[in-house]
């Protein structure tokens, strides 16, 4: 049985993630309410504006339910602003993040929109050629805790992808390229989580 993957649809690039999942034959839906959150087996938090997403999570009464689902084992992938929301430590964010991943994330670490760039990344766990990564007002991941696995870094050593258990964070926008390998990998992570919860 394949997972039903939700995409947090408060703000940002949620439609692009839904379309990518549909192209893979995966059932995907937009999530804006606690009832919709309860219906999914995994969740993607897309890129966008982290301050806006943080405020909307509070306004829609989703922050605590989301934390509870993650504590119960929900696989979550945060891309760009979504990675910011997962972090426990976010200097300068004026609302609390979800705060479940043992990392520090610096917002807009590469500068403004005009400083956007692309880079080829070798990502641990992804077979084949490097992933073409699109960075738009991207964050940088710092101070990973002992349980956090660094998956990719730029040549200067700045971390741009990591994993902690069933949580995945990427500083870039994988939904903006034609490469679906990271989405496929997250779906497999969700399938593994479902299998571990299934009765013997």
C-alpha positions in Angstrom: 0.0 0.0 0.0 1.4 3.4 -1.0 1.3 6.3 1.4 -1.0 9.3 1.1 1.4 12.3 1.2 0.1 15.7 2.3 1.7 19.0 1.4 1.2 21.9 3.8 -0.7 24.4 1.7 -0.4 27.6 3.8 1.9 29.5 1.4 4.7 28.8 -1.0 5.4 26.1 -3.6 2.9 23.5 -2.4 1.2 23.0 -5.8 4.6 22.1 -7.4 5.1 19.3 -4.8 1.6 18.0 -5.3 2.1 17.8 -9.1 5.5 16.1 -8.7 3.9 13.4 -6.4 1.0 12.9 -8.8 3.5 12.4 -11.6 5.0 9.6 -9.6 1.6 7.9 -9.1 1.5 8.9 -5.5 -1.8 10.0 -3.9 -1.1 13.6 -2.7 -3.3 16.3 -1.1 -3.1 19.8 0.2 -3.2 20.1 4.0 -4.6 23.2 5.8 -6.6 21.8 8.7 -6.0 19.3 11.5 -8.6 17.0 9.9 -6.6 16.9 6.7 -3.4 16.4 8.6 -4.9 13.3 10.3 -5.6 11.7 6.9 -2.0 11.7 5.6 0.9 9.2 6.1 3.6 11.8 5.5 3.9 15.5 5.0 6.0 17.9 2.9 6.4 21.5 4.2 7.3 23.5 1.0 9.4 26.5 0.4 7.9 29.9 0.8 8.2 32.6 3.5 9.1 31.1 6.8 7.7 34.0 8.9 4.3 33.8 7.1 4.2 30.0 7.4 5.0 30.2 11.1 2.2 32.7 11.7 -0.4 30.7 9.6 0.4 27.5 11.5 -0.6 29.3 14.7 -3.7 31.0 13.1 -4.9 27.7 11.7 -4.3 25.9 15.1 -2.0 23.4 13.4 1.3 23.9 15.3 0.5 21.6 18.3 -1.3 18.9 16.2 1.7 18.9 13.8 4.2 18.5 16.6 2.1 15.7 18.1 1.9 13.8 14.7 5.7 14.2 14.3 6.3 12.9 17.8 4.1 9.9 16.9 6.4 9.1 13.9 5.0 11.1 11.0 7.6 11.4 8.2 8.1 15.1 7.3 10.3 16.7 4.6 10.9 20.4 4.9 12.3 22.2 1.8 13.8 25.7 2.1 11.3 27.5 4.4 10.1 24.1 5.4 13.6 23.2 6.6 13.5 26.4 8.7 10.2 25.4 10.3 11.5 22.0 11.3 14.6 23.4 13.1 14.7 23.7 16.9 16.8 26.9 16.6 16.1 29.7 14.2 17.7 33.0 15.0 15.5 36.0 14.0 12.2 34.1 13.4 9.5 36.1 15.1 7.2 33.1 15.7 8.0 29.7 17.1 9.0 27.1 14.5 7.7 23.6 14.7 11.0 22.9 16.4 11.5 19.2 16.1 14.9 18.8 14.4 18.1 19.2 16.3 19.7 21.8 14.1 20.2 25.6 13.9 19.0 27.1 10.6 20.1 30.6 9.4 17.4 32.2 7.2 18.3 33.8 3.9 21.9 32.7 4.4 22.9 33.3 0.8 21.4 36.8 0.4 18.4 38.1 -1.4 16.4 36.8 -4.4 18.9 38.2 -6.8 21.6 36.0 -5.2 19.7 32.8 -6.1 21.9 30.1 -7.7 22.0 26.5 -8.7 24.5 23.8 -7.8 25.1 20.1 -8.4 25.0 18.1 -5.1 26.0 14.6 -4.2 23.3 13.5 -1.7 23.9 10.5 0.6 21.3 7.8 -0.2 20.6 9.1 -3.7 22.0 6.9 -6.4 23.1 8.2 -9.8 24.5 11.6 -11.0 24.5 14.6 -8.7 21.2 16.4 -8.0 20.7 19.8 -9.6 19.7 22.0 -6.6 17.9 25.3 -6.9 18.7 27.8 -4.1 16.3 30.8 -3.7 16.7 32.9 -0.6 17.9 29.7 0.9 18.7 28.8 4.5 21.9 27.1 5.8 21.8 24.3 8.3 24.2 24.5 11.2 25.0 22.8 14.5 23.5 19.4 13.7 22.9 17.3 16.8 24.4 13.9 17.4 21.4 12.1 15.9 21.4 14.3 12.7 22.9 12.8 9.6 24.4 15.3 7.1 23.3 14.3 3.6 24.8 17.1 1.5 27.0 20.2 1.8 28.3 22.8 -0.6 32.1 22.8 -1.5 32.6 25.4 1.2 31.2 23.0 3.8 27.8 24.7 4.4 25.2 22.0 5.1 22.2 22.0 2.8 20.5 18.6 3.4 20.2 16.5 6.5 18.1 13.8 8.1 17.1 13.0 11.7 15.1 9.7 11.9 11.9 10.3 9.8 12.6 14.0 9.4 14.3 15.3 6.2 15.4 18.9 5.6 16.8 20.4 2.4 17.8 24.1 1.9 16.9 24.0 -1.8 13.8 23.5 -4.0 13.7 20.0 -5.5 10.2 20.6 -6.9 11.6 23.1 -9.4 13.6 20.7 -11.4 12.7 17.6 -13.4 14.6 15.3 -11.1 12.2 13.3 -8.9 14.7 11.2 -7.0 14.3 13.1 -3.7 10.5 12.8 -3.9 10.8 9.1 -4.6 13.2 8.7 -1.7 10.8 10.5 0.7 7.9 8.3 -0.5 10.0 5.2 0.3 10.7 6.7 3.8 6.9 7.0 4.2 6.4 3.4 3.0 8.9 2.2 5.6 7.1 4.1 8.3 3.8 2.6 7.3 5.3 -0.9 7.3 6.7 -0.4 10.8 3.2 0.6 12.1 1.4 -2.3 10.4 0.1 -5.1 12.7 2.1 -8.3 12.4 
